[in-house]
């Protein structure tokens, strides 16, 4: 099954707008969004709620820069390579 492409910023904004216009109803938001963008059949209620939560916390639909996680990078310079 081919993978559905990520939502654009405009499409994410549409999801949030539809959510508020329809009385904070995630199910109805999904139905209306699928009519407008039939290619995105995999959009579900939990995705809508996560987008709304992100909008309420950040005030933006832009992608956030990910923080680096995991092991920190080490730098190899001549002064510490003998260790």
Secondary structure, DSSP 4 states (H G I P E B T S, - for coil): -PPPPPPPHHHHHHHHHHHHHTTS-HHHHHHHHHHH-TT-TT--HHHHHHHHHHHHHHS--SPPPPPP-SSPP----TTTTT-
